[in-house]
C-alpha cells in the first residue's frame, strides 16, 4: 500500500487559529461592541445556578476538603472516590439518552 504524503503547511509567526480578530472588539461603556443589549439577555443577572463557591472562605473550605480526600486516598482509603465505570453507570441510569 502506498503511503499518502500530505502537504506541509508553513505558518506565519504570530498567526494561528487561536488569534482574536483585530477589529470587532471595540470597548464600550460596560462591555463590548456587537453584544446583546441589556433587555435581550436570556439569563438575568440574579440567576444563581447554586454551585458556588461564593466567598473565599467557602472556596478555601472546598480546597481543604479535597486535600483531605486526596491524602486519605494516598494512604489507601478510597471511600470518598468513585471509579469511572461507576460514574458512567450513574450517568447512564440518570440520563439514558447519553448511551
C-alpha positions, 0 to 999 in steps of 0.5 A: 500500500502506498503511503499518502504524503500530505502537504506541509503547511508553513505558518506565519509567526504570530498567526494561528487559529487561536488569534482574536480578530483585530477589529470587532472588539471595540470597548464600550461603556460596560462591555463590548461592541456587537453584544446583546443589549441589556433587555435581550439577555436570556439569563438575568443577572440574579440567576444563581445556578447554586454551585458556588463557591461564593466567598473565599472562605467557602472556596478555601473550605472546598480546597481543604476538603479535597486535600483531605480526600486526596491524602486519605486516598494516598494512604489507601482509603478510597471511600470518598472516590468513585471509579469511572465505570461507576460514574458512567453507570450513574450517568447512564441510569440518570440520563439514558439518552447519553448511551 
